[in-house]
Amino acid sequence: MPQIEVVIVEDDPMVVEVNKGFVNAVPGFKVAGVARSGKEAIEMIREAVPDLVLLDIFLPDIDGVATLQEIRRIGLPTDVIVVTAAQDAETIQNVFRYGAIDYIIKPFKFNRLKSALNCYATLHNRFKRQSYMNQAEIDSLSLSRGQQIEEGVPKGLNEITLKQVYLYLLKEGTALSAEEVAEGVGLARVTARRYLDYLEKTGKVILELQYGSVGRPVNRYRPVE
């Protein structure tokens, strides 16, 4: 199967090298190019037509939001994951409005990007394999196996992160602890626990207690089949 080609849009040389290493370490992905400004990114995407772009917000000419707007305005057929230090709500809202599929805040752990890329690969390969879809297949694009998480998650929880946690559990296919999920998705353990507890409360996962020879039992979470 052809590899998924990725263009990295980032002006910091050190971050570029880190991100290149991360992308190339995920099976099925390869870095097709690096752009260090918004205008350079648009030209590169126009010529190379990559499958995916990792886009920073803080660029030396036009910012990432304006770059994403232009990508959509001229109809370039590429998907975008924003990778940035920007955390203001207005920026986050705007990039999702303009079609970004994920938003990763710097600094981040490798597993957070790996999880995002693997989720993207699932969507990308589904579109490549099928020329049309029924409703159940469309519903499955967001969460896999046709199981949906309701809109309007509680205050303090992010729907995108919630989906990442749930998809990671599905991908692993076994009961995991909050610590294991945190490591796999790139979250703090206490944060992963909050998302897992919500998934258990809404019936998407089953809580299992694992008893050892000594000490307290470990909570483990298994997705409902």
Secondary structure, 3 states (H helix, E strand, C coil): CCCEEEEEECCCHHHHHHHHHHHHCCCCEEEEEEECCHHHHHHHHHHHCCCEEEECCCCCCCCHHHHHHHHHHCCCCCEEEEEECCCCHHHHHHHHHCCCCEEEECCCCHHHHHHHHHHHHHHHHHHHHCCCCCHHHHHHHHHCCCCCCCCCCCCCCCHHHHHHHHHHHHHHCCCEEHHHHHHHHCCCHHHHHHHHHHHHHCCCEEEEEECCCCCCCEEEEEECC
